[in-house]
Amino acid sequence: MKNFKQILRYLKPYTVFVVFSVIFVIFEVASNVLQPKYMEQIVDDGVLQMDLDVVFKAGVMMLLVAVIGGVCGYISCVLSNIYSQRFGNSLRKTLFRKIMSLSAQQDDAYTAGSLITRMTNDTRVVTEFSSVFIQMAVKPLMLFLLGIIMVLTIDPIYGIILLVSLPVQFLIIRFFIKRSAPVFATIQKKLDRLNSFAMHIVSNNRLIKSYVRENYEAGRFDNQNRDLTSTVMNIQVFMAILNPLVMLILNTVVLAVIFIGGFQVEARMIRVGSVMAAINYSQQIMMSMMTLGGIFQYVARSKVSAERLTAVLNREPALPSGKQMIDRIDKLSLSHVSFRYPQNQDAQRNVLEDISLEVRGGECIGILGTTGSGKSTIARLLIREYDATDGQVTYNGVDVKDIDTKSLRDQVSVVFQNSDMFSASLRENITKGAVFSQEDFDTAVRSACVDEFADDLRGGYDAVISERGASLSGGQKQRVAIARALLRAPQVLVFDDCTSSLDLETEAKVLERIQTNYRDKTRIFISQRISTIMGADRIILMDDGRVVAFGSHRELFDSCELYRSIYQTQNPEGGDELE
Ligand SMILES: Nc1ncnc2c1ncn2[C@@H]1O[C@H](COP(=O)(O)OP(=O)(O)OP(=O)(O)O)[C@@H](O)[C@H]1O
């Protein structure tokens, strides 16, 4: 219930709409309750007394009240739709911002499919609940209570019939709700799983096709889809029994009222119109109870959704941003940094072990190491995607945890090996978020050699890049990502294996241009290829999460056996000598 209350707080700004929606529904209920009374009058004082004047006047009044009730019902519905849509809008917006604010570490805890299901399906469920609440809870509750009062005013004997039938109806509805509530939670989970799976398949469509796994994946999808469908169907089949059961009780009640009413009419204890009114009110009462039962289904479903929404909304940022702003970086350092990924806390070894490193502003550093040695992890710690498990990452001597995250990422850019593209034009893909002049733009695209292929695209820089950069080659995507980072002109540029898909000639050109055009920036090149990093002022050689050696290309070649052997492997011709 706590989760429910928290979600309903987003409804607060629309209280006026809620209040007016309730007021109009009160008028609608009043109209519904008055109508059997007019009917009673028409039958008893009009038809039975052969007084057409009464029939006409009461008929007109009945019609008028029905029209007013209908209009009020309509306005109430419109108002509840307005507030529920606005409520849904604000909930989705807040959730989206929250998801955006989660760190990489927290992202790992939820699949993309699960987050999307929460943002779409779960918000829809609670939004719908807020909209139907008045129609399915407030209105039937009032009809129920007023109906009972009206029946009792006609003749308390009918109260006895309700006294027997209502608890039976209540117990049946409760039984159905109790059985169905856990199934709704299961359905939500299965939907989550199916969404995640579908997203995974759609985004890896090419890979699946290239390995001719379409049928296999379609089979897996079918299994999950069938599982979801059968769960939904089973519960619907089960719930379908509820309606006829309630109708059975309802008709029994009507029969009982007719039966007792018949005797009373014969004994001249009551008039026919009153019996008809009692039948009407009994139907109203029973139907209201049924509708109230329906709202409990909504409550059960919304409770599950509210829990799933608050689970994300209440996630405090695992890495709360610091406050200190930075606009210059004169020194960055890692001091005795060890790290293991949060989801691998029980792993035997750290991914990084006791790394210490100091880089001055404007320096060029190369990080060389075998695959899985922890090079990219260093890059991730530099932009604070994760916090070091032990030790400290500092900029200008300030702990990265104390620095404003946005300001940090404005000053430190990492280009990863597989950079994602936006579904936008080539120009937008490069300029995203940057403040730049035409000269900056030209320098960035020339340095990254984007200009070499941009003109060949249909539309040039205005050519639209398809989703995830599917219309570009791997090397082209890497060049766009490099240009994007260069244009933002941060103080520290980290190139994490992002020239791996370029041919050697283009790579050499890109490296040389970056070294020339961005020499005032701190540059960190990460690679497994010596050719990429050997122009750096200093090179760190990593193996198995540790720094094995540190020095210039010349120093490492002369003093480090491992470095020399990597060099010789990558330069089989003339590898014994340093070029
Ligand atoms: N998000 C993650 N969660 C858990 N473990 C991870 C994660 N990312 C990387 N690892 C593990 O951390 C270790 C170091 O990975 P990292 O990507 O830093 O290596 P790398 O030196 O950059 O490798 P490569 O040159 O192949 O890119 C690897 O054993 C990898 O399996």
PDBQT file of the ligand as one rigid body, heavy atoms in Angstrom, charges set to zero:
ROOT
HETATM    1  N1  LIG A 601      30.188  -4.836 -17.026  1.00  0.00    +0.000 N 
HETATM    2  C1  LIG A 601      30.987  -5.831 -16.603  1.00  0.00    +0.000 A 
HETATM    3  N2  LIG A 601      30.556  -6.667 -15.657  1.00  0.00    +0.000 NA
HETATM    4  C2  LIG A 601      31.314  -7.663 -15.204  1.00  0.00    +0.000 A 
HETATM    5  N3  LIG A 601      32.566  -7.927 -15.636  1.00  0.00    +0.000 NA
HETATM    6  C3  LIG A 601      33.073  -7.145 -16.593  1.00  0.00    +0.000 A 
HETATM    7  C4  LIG A 601      32.313  -6.061 -17.128  1.00  0.00    +0.000 A 
HETATM    8  N4  LIG A 601      33.052  -5.452 -18.068  1.00  0.00    +0.000 NA
HETATM    9  C5  LIG A 601      34.233  -6.117 -18.109  1.00  0.00    +0.000 A 
HETATM   10  N5  LIG A 601      34.246  -7.131 -17.229  1.00  0.00    +0.000 N 
HETATM   11  C6  LIG A 601      35.380  -8.055 -16.972  1.00  0.00    +0.000 C 
HETATM   12  O1  LIG A 601      36.476  -7.276 -16.540  1.00  0.00    +0.000 OA
HETATM   13  C7  LIG A 601      37.675  -7.747 -17.101  1.00  0.00    +0.000 C 
HETATM   14  C8  LIG A 601      38.431  -6.597 -17.771  1.00  0.00    +0.000 C 
HETATM   15  O2  LIG A 601      37.634  -6.127 -18.849  1.00  0.00    +0.000 OA
HETATM   16  P1  LIG A 601      38.075  -4.882 -19.736  1.00  0.00    +0.000 P 
HETATM   17  O3  LIG A 601      36.969  -4.628 -20.694  1.00  0.00    +0.000 OA
HETATM   18  O4  LIG A 601      38.495  -3.782 -18.861  1.00  0.00    +0.000 OA
HETATM   19  O5  LIG A 601      39.343  -5.485 -20.486  1.00  0.00    +0.000 OA
HETATM   20  P2  LIG A 601      40.164  -4.860 -21.715  1.00  0.00    +0.000 P 
HETATM   21  O6  LIG A 601      41.586  -4.932 -21.321  1.00  0.00    +0.000 OA
HETATM   22  O7  LIG A 601      39.642  -3.538 -22.099  1.00  0.00    +0.000 OA
HETATM   23  O8  LIG A 601      39.845  -5.939 -22.834  1.00  0.00    +0.000 OA
HETATM   24  P3  LIG A 601      39.765  -5.731 -24.432  1.00  0.00    +0.000 P 
HETATM   25  O9  LIG A 601      41.116  -5.320 -24.899  1.00  0.00    +0.000 OA
HETATM   26  O10 LIG A 601      39.394  -7.097 -24.908  1.00  0.00    +0.000 OA
HETATM   27  O11 LIG A 601      38.715  -4.705 -24.683  1.00  0.00    +0.000 OA
HETATM   28  C9  LIG A 601      37.314  -8.868 -18.051  1.00  0.00    +0.000 C 
HETATM   29  O12 LIG A 601      37.619 -10.099 -17.396  1.00  0.00    +0.000 OA
HETATM   30  C10 LIG A 601      35.831  -8.730 -18.255  1.00  0.00    +0.000 C 
HETATM   31  O13 LIG A 601      35.234  -9.985 -18.379  1.00  0.00    +0.000 OA
ENDROOT
TORSDOF 0
